[in-house]
C-alpha cells in the first residue's frame, strides 16, 4: 500500500466530496440541514466529529441550527499511512 501524500488540501477536499457523493440515497435523504467541514487537525487526535442534535431527539415543529460534521485531514492521512 502506497503512503498517501497530498500536495495541497484541495486533493483531500475532492476526496471528501467524492465520498459524500457516493453515500447511498437511503442515508442522503436523512442528511438535511447538514454542513460538512474540513479542518487540518485537532488536539484530541480525532478523525472527525459530529455536532448537532440526533434525529431521534428532534421534533418536526421546531427549527434547528445546521448539524456539523467536521473531518480532520491530518489524522486521517496519518492513519492511512500506518
C-alpha positions, -999 to 999 in steps of 0.1 A, spaced: 0 0 0 14 34 -10 16 61 16 -9 90 10 9 123 2 -12 153 -7 4 183 -23 -24 205 -10 -57 202 8 -76 206 -25 -69 169 -32 -82 159 2 -113 181 -3 -121 164 -36 -117 130 -20 -142 140 8 -166 154 -18 -164 122 -38 -170 101 -7 -201 122 2 -214 120 -33 -212 82 -31 -233 79 1 -264 58 -7 -297 76 -12 -311 57 17 -288 78 40 -287 110 20 -324 116 25 -318 119 62 -288 143 58 -307 176 55 -296 208 72 -261 195 74 -227 212 69 -196 192 63 -163 210 72 -127 200 67 -101 212 92 -64 204 94 -61 190 129 -74 189 164 -60 185 199 -78 152 207 -64 134 177 -100 127 164 -106 117 128 -139 136 127 -167 148 150 -205 153 147 -220 184 164 -258 186 164 -290 170 176 -295 133 168 -325 127 146 -344 107 173 -342 137 196 -358 162 171 -393 175 169 -408 182 135 -424 215 145 -391 231 156 -363 246 136 -327 238 144 -292 251 136 -275 230 110 -257 199 122 -220 199 115 -196 171 106 -160 181 109 -135 159 92 -98 163 103 -74 159 74 -40 154 92 -51 125 115 -69 107 85 -38 110 64 -16 98 92 -37 67 99 -40 59 62 -2 58 61 2 34 91 
